[in-house]
């Protein structure tokens, strides 16, 4: 079994005003190492999905944009080994 390069599947919702999914995507891509980035929504609610080894960096950045909720961080390495994530 190949090891997982980016361990944490990080998902959250940002609720706020004037949110810009392109700007959020660009910032995360340029600043936080990871893959499988999805940023989707509108100017009041954005869903972020990202695989990274530093989920706290995603949370810290997104917390500066609005209220965070529905935060899920799962350990994909543990899941790949058949354990609870």
C-alpha positions as CSV (number, residue, x, y, z in Angstrom):
1,X,0.0,0.0,0.0
2,X,1.4,3.4,-1.0
3,X,1.6,6.0,1.8
4,X,-0.7,8.9,1.7
5,X,1.2,12.1,0.7
6,X,-1.2,14.5,2.3
7,X,-2.7,13.0,5.4
8,X,-5.6,15.2,6.4
9,X,-8.8,15.5,4.4
10,X,-9.9,19.0,5.6
11,X,-13.4,20.2,4.9
12,X,-15.3,23.2,6.2
13,X,-17.9,25.9,5.5
14,X,-17.2,29.6,5.7
15,X,-20.1,31.9,6.2
16,X,-19.6,35.6,5.7
17,X,-20.1,38.6,3.4
18,X,-18.2,39.3,0.2
19,X,-16.5,36.0,0.0
20,X,-14.6,35.3,-3.2
21,X,-14.1,31.6,-4.1
22,X,-11.4,32.4,-6.6
23,X,-9.4,34.5,-4.2
24,X,-9.7,31.8,-1.5
25,X,-8.6,29.1,-4.0
26,X,-5.7,31.2,-5.2
27,X,-4.5,31.9,-1.6
28,X,-4.6,28.3,-0.5
29,X,-2.9,27.0,-3.6
30,X,-0.1,29.6,-3.3
31,X,0.4,29.3,0.4
32,X,-0.5,25.9,1.8
33,X,1.0,22.6,0.5
34,X,-1.6,20.0,-0.5
35,X,-3.8,18.7,-3.3
36,X,-7.4,18.0,-4.3
37,X,-8.5,21.5,-3.5
38,X,-12.2,22.4,-4.1
39,X,-13.6,25.8,-3.2
40,X,-17.2,26.3,-4.2
41,X,-20.0,28.6,-3.2
42,X,-21.1,32.2,-3.4
43,X,-20.3,35.5,-1.7
44,X,-22.0,34.4,1.6
45,X,-21.2,30.7,1.9
46,X,-18.1,28.8,0.7
47,X,-17.3,25.1,1.0
48,X,-13.6,24.3,1.2
49,X,-12.2,20.8,0.7
50,X,-8.4,20.2,0.7
51,X,-5.9,17.4,1.4
52,X,-3.0,18.8,3.4
53,X,-0.6,17.9,6.2
54,X,-1.2,21.3,7.9
55,X,-5.0,21.6,8.4
56,X,-4.5,24.3,11.0
57,X,-3.2,26.6,8.3
58,X,-6.4,26.2,6.4
59,X,-8.5,26.9,9.5
60,X,-6.5,29.9,10.5
61,X,-6.8,31.5,7.0
62,X,-10.5,30.7,6.6
63,X,-11.3,31.9,10.1
64,X,-10.1,35.4,9.1
65,X,-12.7,35.4,6.3
66,X,-15.9,34.6,8.2
67,X,-17.6,32.2,10.6
68,X,-16.4,28.6,10.3
69,X,-18.7,25.6,10.8
70,X,-19.2,22.0,9.7
71,X,-15.4,21.4,10.2
72,X,-14.3,17.9,9.4
73,X,-10.6,16.8,9.5
74,X,-10.0,13.1,8.8
75,X,-6.8,11.2,8.8
76,X,-6.7,9.5,5.4
77,X,-3.5,7.5,6.3
78,X,-5.4,5.8,9.1
79,X,-8.4,5.2,6.8
80,X,-6.1,3.7,4.2
81,X,-4.9,1.2,6.9
82,X,-8.5,0.3,7.7
83,X,-8.6,2.3,10.9
84,X,-11.0,5.0,12.0
85,X,-10.0,8.3,10.5
